[in-house]
Amino acid sequence: MGVGRPPTQVHAGDCSATGKRCVPATAEPLRELLARGVPACIHCRPDTALGVLE
C-alpha cells in the first residue's frame, strides 16, 4: 500500500507528527520536494530548517 506514491508532506527528522510510513532523506531531495510544491509539516517546519523560503 502506497508503494511508488509521491510524498504528501515533508517532515524534519525529529518531528512527532510523522507516521510509520515516513522514510529518511538527505537535505537536497527534501529541498527539491518542497520546490515542487510538496507541503512542509506545520509542526516541525523543515522548510525553515533547510532554509527554503516560500
Buried (B, 14 or more C-beta within 10 A) or exposed (E): EEEEEEBEBBBBEEBEEBEEEBEEBEEEEBBEBBEEEBEBBEEBBBBEBBEBEE
